[in-house]
């Protein structure tokens, strides 16, 4: 017979002490198999056993807000507990459940909890590796730890949840954030109150989860209390699990300047590896491995760190394989190759010594992706540069080009790139990075990029995806106060291209790295693009708008369309359906006639006249469309520089906040024409998130299926067909 206990709302140190106590007692056979329900008071943020606190928690925010910081005895990632959340645990031995392995144990327990949530009316299901989700949104993260055959497996149930507070205290990627705040992150999580429309009593939740576990795992249970022995041990041990020794000392991020750092991700989790190397003898002196993975036995990482001390780099691969072949171990979605790649990843930086880099500068190399450092540098064809390294006053700051005026290190990098026969590109948004990396993969290009460590970690997946498709690269660190060090609000601004702080490239490292490449005998001719306001659309120019030195050109769209090609479905999309463009135009004509407040957004491709006949014809016919309809509120998006609230939303759209203009006018239909594809993707996402407007894109390239209606390769002739339907 199993025992079920609810241990109430307790400080984190008491809950963690009870985890350790119950696991130890279970290993000794001194308590029955147990299901425990728990809550926290006060609120807290907890890191996994193998994680470094300072890498996972925004400590300044936590201390300011009175959020306690602690460490679980289980692996996995950092989590935030407010006082409403419910924790659940299964403490037993593998023999109680038929000697399941770690992966099967995870599946069975998570399936049981999901069945319990289904009994409440929530459509929950298990998602490997260790989450419980509701229609793609996470409602419970889980994980476990073993002590011999005994295990403690635990998870959460989000009841009524403050997503903003969670994101601000945890070092969580913010690519889903919008300029209105942290609200968009709600797309990634679910909680009971939102799923049901009301907040049930906690006892009802306990009962449902228990029934689901009993049904899946096949046990009988009675409600009980903690034993006197458990309570006495709790009184003895609780202070230790709130101490700095436990919270910060178990896995402290090394501050040694001689350590080489690297980040590696795989289906089983994230590894953050620090390695100290004797560079003269090429011997690994020490390695420290942090991360959010799950392992059995838990001390396997400590044993590996000790085993690898004083290993020659040339012998490292064999020694790691020998270590795992000599031991019994289990990891959730982990392989020996994952440990091998995680340890070797930072050690590739050692090749930088052959470029003349100083030992202390090796960590200026963030990563060599998809190949060795020297190999990637030799092959590099594209140079990626961050917009935040350009001056805030520069007209080129939000363009993928540079005037090379000599006013910043980006201009120096552009000149060096041209000297070496490379293609320099300024990255102005996440969407442009995504498209550019996939373009590199499509063309077989290797790249050299510049960013901060935090950016690389949070955008790891897009670099990995590009590498898998064939785009290797080298990333160098940048100098200055990054958006990540200024807090979650500045991270959000940077994602939209609104970050105003100026950083610098490490010019010396860039020159050393490109010393491998020969100079071109003749530097390519670079002719600037002439542009002026389109005569067909000039009267829609805001009276305060002044012509800048540079604007995004047609070439900016045409050379990097890999993402658009990937999503290309045909002539047009209407909702979820693929249709012919004539059917789509008929639907659009009906929507325009039906709309009470339609708006038309004109982007740089048509607002400016670049002297290209195809675009000139399209701008001319667009003007005819505007006059034919007669009711369009025409807004311009002339460039992608943030307006920082210094604009009129009735006539202009702010690039980082496109929804503001639509909300300002209460528009029920929004047409986008002449907006670059990578920016269009971003605008669609924010309009669909924050407004009720129908979004239509009349795209000159491959279309945008995420819009309510989209036509591809929309030229002047197709616009004329639309006019005829009106």
N, C-alpha and C positions, 0 to 999 in steps of 0.2 A: 504493500500500500504506500502510495506517495503522499507526501505532506505538501500543503499549500499554505503560504504565509503572506500577509501584507505587512510590511515593516514600517509603513507610514512615511511621512515627510521628514527626511533627515538631512543634515549637512553632508556634502560630498565625501568627507573623510570617513564618516560612519558607514555610508553605503559601500565604499571601496573596501574598508576594513572587513565588513561582513562578507563581501565577495571572497576575499582571501581566506577568511576563517571557514566559511562553508565549503570551499573547495578543498582545503586541507583536511577538514573533518570527514568529508566524503571520501577522500583518498584513504583515510584510516578506517573507514567503515563505521564511523561513530554517529552519523545522522542518516535518516532515510533519504531516498531520492526526493528532491524538493522542487516545487515551482514557487518562485518568489516574485511578488509585485512590490514595487517601490516608487517613491517620488523624492524629489530634492527640494530642500529649503535651507538656505536661500538658493537663487539661481546660480548655475555654474557652467563652466566650459571645461570639458575633459579631453585630454589627448590620449591616444593609444599608447600601449606599453613601449613600443619601439620608437616613438616620436620624440623630437626635441620641442619643448614648449614654445620657445621663442620663434620657431619656424612655423608654428601652427596657430598661435593665438596672438591677436593684437593686444598685447599686454597693457599698453597705455590706456586703451579704451576700456578694457576689463577692469582695471584698477579704478579708473575714474567713475565707472558706472556701478561699482560695488559687486561685480560678477566674480565669484570665486573661481580659482583655477586649480584643477586637479589632474591626476593621472589614473587611468583605469589599469586593471591587471590584465586586461585582454588587449590583443592587437587591434589593428584597424585605425581609422582616421579620427580626427577631432570632432566632437559633437557638443552641442549646446543644449542644456536642460533649463527651461523655465519651471516655475512651480506647478504648472498644470500638466506637464508631460508625465507619462507613465513609463516606468521601466519594467521589463519582464525578464525573468531568468529561469533557466532549467539547469539544475545541479544534480548530476547523477554519474553513473559509470557507463562506459560503452557496453558493458555486459547487460545493464538494465534495458538497453535498446538494441540488443542483437549484434553487438560488436561492429557497429557502423564505422566506416572511415570518416575523416574530417569532411570531405566533400558531401558524402551522403547524409551525414549527421546535420550539416548545414541545410541541405535541401529538405529533409524531413521536418526539422524543427520550424523552419521558416514557413513551410507549407502548412503546418499546424496552426501557427499564428495567423496566417492569411485566412485559413478556414474560420478561425474565430472572428476575425473582422468581417468576414462575409455574413456571419450570423447576425451582426449588427446592421447589415444592409449596405456594407462597403465592399466594392468590387475589387478586393485585394488579391494579389497573387505574388508568388516568389519570383524574383529576378536574379539570376546568377550575376556576380559571384555571391553576394550576401545581403541583398536588399529585398524588402517587401514593397511593392508598388501598387498604385491605383491608377490604371489607365496611363501608365508611363511616368507617373509622379511618385516620388519616394515618400512613404509614410512611416517606414521603420528601417533603420540601419541595424545590422546585427554583427555578432562576432563571438568567438569563444577562446578558451584557454584550457589546456590539459595539465593534469598532474598525475602521471602514470595513466591508469585507466579511467580516473575520475576527470570530469570536465565541468566547466561552467560556461553555459552559452547564454548570451544576453542580447537584448534589443530594446528599442524604444517604441512608443506609440505617441505620435504627435496629436495632442488633443485640441487646444486652441493656441495658435502659434504666432509669434512675432518674428516674421521672416527678416525684417530689417535689422533687428537686434542680433539675430544669429549671424547674418552676413558681416555685420560690423565687428563682432568679437572674434570670428574665425577668419583665417586667411583663405577665403574662398574666392575662386575666380568670379569676376563681375561682368562677363561678356553679355549677360542677360539683363543688366541694369539699364534703366532709362534715365533721362535727365529729370524726370519727375520723382526720382528716388529709387528705392530698392524693390519696388513693387513687382517688376518683371521676373524676379527670382522665384516668385510664387508658382511660375509655370513648372518648376522642377520639383516641388514638394507638395504633399497633400496632408491635411489634418482632419481629424474626426468631425469637428464642428462644421467645416466647409463641406465635407463629403455628405453629411447627413442633414445639414441645415439647422442642427441644434446640438447641444452638448449633453450627451447622456451622463448619468451618474457613473462614477469610477467603478462602483461595484458591478454594474452591468457590463462594463468593458472587461473587468477581471474575469467574470463568469464566462463571457463569450470566448475569450482567448483560452481559458482553461478547457472549455469543451472542445475547442478546435485541436488543442494539443493532445487531449485524451483520445480523440477520434483518430488522429494521425499516428500517434505513438503507441496507442493501445495500453494505457495504464488506468488504474483506479486511484482516486485521491480523496483526502479529507482535509478540511481546513484545520490549521493548528497555529501554534505560536513558536517563537524562538525558544530554544532550551535555555536553562540557567547557564550551562557551559558556554553557549554562544554569546549570551549577554555579558558574562564575565570576561571572556576573551575580547569582546568588543570594547569594553571599558579599558582594557589593558592596551589595546593596539590602535585605537582610533586616532590618537594624536600623531602617531608616526605617519599615517596616510594623509595627513594634512601638512606634514613638515616639508621644508625646502629640500631636505635630503631625498625624500620620495618624489616630490613633484618635479623638481628641477635636476636632481642628481642622477636619476636612473639613466636618462639619455640626454646628455647635455650637448648642444651643438658646439663643436670645437672652435675656439677663437684663434688658434695657432695660425699665424700668417704664412707658415710654410706648408700648410695643408693644401692639397689640390681638391677642388670640389666638383661634384658631378651629380646630375639628376637623371634618373632612368625610370621609365614607367612601362608596365606590362599589365596584362589582365589581372594579375594577382595583387597589384598595388603600385605604390610609388616608393622608390629608393632614393635617399639622399646620402651620398657617400663622400667621406672625407678621407684622403689618403696622404700620408707623409712619406716622401721618397728621398733616399740618399741619391742625389742626382749624379754624383761622380761614379758611384759603384752601380747605379741603376738597381737599387734594392728597396723594396717596400718595407718601411720601418714600422708603420702602424696604419690601420684602417678602422674607421668608425662608420657603422651603417645604421642610419635612421630610416623610418618609413612607416607606412600604414598597412603592412601585410599581416597575414595570419600564419603562424607556424606552430608545429608540434615536433619536438619539445620547444618550449618558449626560449630556452637558453641557447638554442642552436646558433643564433646570431653572435652571442658572446663567444661561443666556442670557435666559430669561424674567424672572428676578429683576432683571437689569440693564435689560431693555427696559421694565419697568414703573415704574422710578424716575421720580419727579416727574410722574406722570400725574394729572390731575384726576379725582376720583372719578366724575364724570359721564361721562367718556370711557373708563372702565376696561373696560367690556364690549367696546366696539369695538376697543380696542387689543389685548386678549387674542385676539380673533378674528383680527385682522390678523396678529399674531405667528405663529399657527399656519398661516394661509393662505400665508404667505411661506416656509415651511420644509418640507422633507421630514422626516418623523418617524414613528415607530411606537411605540405603547404597548400593553401587554398588557391588554386589556379597559378601555381608557381612551378617552375622547372629549374634544373641546374643551370641551364643556359641563361636564365634571368639573373641569377646571382653572378654568373660569370660576366655578363654584359654590364651589370650595375657596377662591379668593382673595376672593370677595365675602362669604363667610360671616362672618368676623370684622368686616368693615367695616359690617355692619348695626348694630353697637353704637353707631356714631356718632350714631344717632337719639336715644340716651340724653341727649345734650346738651340736646335740646328739653324734657326732663323736669326740667331743672335739676341733673342729675348732674354731678359734677366730672369733669374729664378723667381723673384718677387712679383714679376709681371705675368707669370704663367696663368694665374687665375683671371687675367683679363680675357683669356680665351674661355668662353662659356661652354662651347661644345663643338666637336667635329662630328657631323651627322652623316651617316651613310658611307663612311670611309675614313681612312687615316687623315690626319691633319695636313701633312705635306701634300698628299695626293689631292685632297680637295682644293687646297690653295692653288696648286699648279693648274687644275682644270677650271677654276672659277671663271665664269663668263658674265655673271650678273652681280652687281653690288647693291644691296638693300640698305637704305639709310633712313633713320627715324626723323619724322617731321619735328619732333621736340628738340632736336639739336640745331634747328634753324632759329634765328632771332624771331621774337614775337612780332616785330614790325615788318618782317619780310613778306612781300607779296607772294613769294614762292613757298612759304611755310606749309601751306595746305595743298600744294601741287606736287605731282611726282616728277618735277623738273627743278632746275636750279639756274639762277642767273650768273653764278660764279663771280660774284662781285668782290670776293676776298673778305667778306665780313664775318665768316664763320668757318668752322672745320668741315662742314658739309660741302662747301664750295671747293675746298682743297681735295676732298674725297672724289668729287665729280671729275676734277682735272686729272687726278691720278687714275681713275677708272678709264677715262678716254685714252690716257697715255698707254695703258696696258691693253687696250682693245676690248674693254668691258662695257656692259650696259648699266649705267647707274639709274636707280629708281628710288624716289622718296616714298616711303610708306606712310600714308595719311590716315588709315583706318584699318580695323581688323578685316573688313571685307576686302579691301585692296590687298592686304597681305595674303589672305586666302587665295584670291584669284592669281596673284603674282607667283606664289609658290607652285600652284598647279600649272600655270603657264610654263614655269621653269621645267617642271617634270615632263610636260608635253613636248617641249623643245629639246629635252636632254641636257639642260643647263645645270651647272653647279653654281652656287651662289656664295658670296661673303655677305654677312648681315651684321647689324649692330643693334643691340637692345640691352636691357638690364636682365639680371638673373631672374627677377620676379616675373618679368614678361615672358621669358622663355618657359618657366615652370607652368605658368597659367595658360600659355598657348601651345603647350607641348604637343598636343594631339595634331594640330595642323602641320607642324614641322615633321612629325612622324609620318603622317599621311602622305605628305609630299615626298619624303624619303622612300616610302614603300612604292611610290609611283615612279621613282627614278631621279629625284632631285636631291642630291647630297649638298652639304654646305658647311660653312664654318661661321659661328656666331661670336662676335667680340662684345665685351662689356662697354658701357658708356659711363661718363663721369658726370656727377652732379646729383642733386636731390630729385629722385624719381617720384612719379605720381604714387607709387606703392608705399613709399616711406612717408607720404603726406596723408595717408588715410584713404578709406574706401570712397569718399566723395571725389577725390582727385583721380582715383582709378577710373571711376565712371566717366569723368570729364575726358580723360585720355582716350578711353575707348571710342568716344564720339569724335575725337579730334579737337577737343576744346581745352586741353591742358595748355597753360600759358607759361610754365616755367621753362627755361632754356638749359639744355644739357650740352655736353661736348663729346665728340669722338676722341678716342685715344690715338692721335695721329701717328705717333712713333710706331706703335704696334702695327698699324695698317700699312705703313711704308715697309716695315720689316717683312710682313707677311706676303706682300706683293713683290718682294725682291726676287722671288722664284720665277716671276713671269717677265718675259722680255718686253721691252718697249716696242710699240709700233714704229716702223721707220718713218711713216707719215701719219700724223694725227688726223683723224677723220674730220671733215668739214661739218660744223654744227650751225645750221641756219635757224634763226629764230622764226617763230610762226607769227605772221602778221594777222591781226584781228581788229575788228571794230564792232560797234553795235550793229545788229542786223537792222536794215532800214524798214523791214516789215514789222519789227517788234519793238522799235526804239521808244515808242510812246508809252510802253509799259515800264520803262526804267523808272525806279523810284527817284524823286527829285534830289535826294541827298547822295545818291550813289555816284561814285567817281570811278572812272576807268582805271583799273589796276595795271601794273606792269606785265602781268601774266595771268592767264586763266587756263583751266583744264581744257585740253585740245581733243579733237577726235581721235588722235593717235593713242591717247591715254586709254580709250575704250577698246580700240581694235587689237592691240598687241597682247592683251591679257584677258582672254575670254574663255579660259578653260572651264571655269565654274559654270558659265552660261551654257557652254556646249554640253556639259554633264547633265544639265536639267532640261535641255531642249526636247520638247515633246512634239512639236509640229507647228503648223501655221498659227494656231491660236489655242488658248485655254480659256474655258468658261467655267468657273468654279473648279470642280474636280475633273471635268471632262475635257478631252482634246477635241477641238472642232476646227472646221475650215475658217479661214479669216472672214469670208462673207457672212457666215452665220454669226461669228463674233461681232462683226460690225452692225449687223441687224439688231443684235441684243443691245449693243452700246447705243445705237440710235434711239432705241426704246427707253433706255435708262436716262439719256440726256433729256428727252421730251418729258419724262416723268419727274425728273429731279426738280426740287424747289430751289436749291442753292448750289448749283454745280460750280466747281472751280477747275481751272486749268493751270497746271504748274509747268512753266517753260524753263528748261535747263540750259546749261552753257552751250551745248551742241547746236542749239538753234538761236539762243539769245544773242550769240556772237556770230559774226560773219567771218569765216575762215577762208573764204574764196573758193570753196568747194561747191560745184554746181548742184550736186545731189542734195546737200544740206540747204543751199539757197532755195532750191525749188520746194523743199519740204517746209521751210520757214514761210515762204510765200503762200502755200496752200493752207498752212496752219492759220495764217491771218484770215484767209477766206472762211475757214471753219469758225473762227471766233466771231466774225461778222455775221455769218449765217445763223449761228445759234443766238447771238445777241444777249445772252443771259450769263455768260461765263464771267466769274470773278477771276481775272487773270493775275496770277502771282508769278514772280520770277524767282529763280534760283540761279543767280548769275555766276556764282563761284561757290567754293565750299569752305570759305573762311567763316568761323563762328562769329555771329553778330553780337554776342554777349549782351543781349537785350537792347542794343542800340539799333533798332530797326522798326519798321512799321509792318505788323503782321497782316494788315489788310492788302498789302501790295507785294510783300516779299516773304520768302520762307527761310527760316534759320536752319542751316544744315544739320546741326546736332539735335535740333528740336523741331522737326518738321510738323509734328502734330499741333504745335501751338498755333500756327497759322490756320489750320483747318478748324480747330476748336474755336478760335477767335471769330471766324465767319460762320460757324455752324453749318459747314458744308456737308451735304449728303452724298455728293459724288465728286471724286477727285481724279482727274486725268493727269498723268505724268508723261511729258513729251520732251525729249532732248536732254534727259538726265543720264549721266554715265551709269553703266550697269551696276558697278559695285556700290554706288551711292543709292541707286534705285532700290536694291535689296534692303538696304538699311531703312529707307523711307517707308517702304511697304510694311516692314516689321513694326515700326513705331506707330504708323497710322492704324494698323489693325489691332495693335495693343491698346491704344489710348483713345480711339475715336470709333464712331459707328459708320463713318463714311465708306462708300464703296470705292475700292481702289482699282484704277484702270491704268495699265502701262501700254503705250503705243511705242514699242521698243524698236530701235533700228537694228538690233542684233537678234539674239536667240530667245527673247521673251522672258517672262517672270511668272512661273506657275503659282507663286505664293500670292499674287494679286487676285482680286475677284474676277478680273478679265484682263487678258494680255494678248497682244498680237506681236508676232515676230517679223523682223525685216520689214518694218513699216516705213514705206517711202511716200513720196508725194502722191503717187498714183493711188495708193490705198487710202490716203486721207481724202482724195477726191471722191473715191467710192463712198466714204462715210458721208460726205457732204450731200451726195445725191440721195442718200437714204433719209436725210433730214428735210 
